[in-house]
């Protein structure tokens, strides 16, 4: 099984088509959409994990590109601004992968980069805005 985290940018002419569904139906790939900003008649951006065998994966990527979808691997930069962080733990409550946790007994926030799925749920959850996430240079996903 082959799995990659991807950022897909859909041209505005393609956002209303079921392109991602065809990855599952026609290419035997499974997908987990982590974040998406898709609006009618505007460029769409989606972060997803795409999984399948290598041959089907490569065929699915070719299919996306044939439809004008730009495909980039996720380049993640996640930072916790230590000067802003109050170690309140709000980010840990929304982190689906437990990449953010509380170290006890110190009660300090710890970030495990290897567990992060780049879902960005921690960004709006952080009251002092100490969590800073950039995804492959796409400010629309922040």
PyMOL commands that set and color helices and strands:
alter all, ss='L'
color gray80, all
select helices_A, chain A and resi 19-27+54-66+90-94+113-115+121-125+139-141
alter helices_A, ss='H'
color red, helices_A
select strands_A, chain A and resi 2-10+30-37+44-52+70-73+76-80+100-103+108-111+131-135
alter strands_A, ss='S'
color yellow, strands_A
deselect
rebuild
show_as cartoon
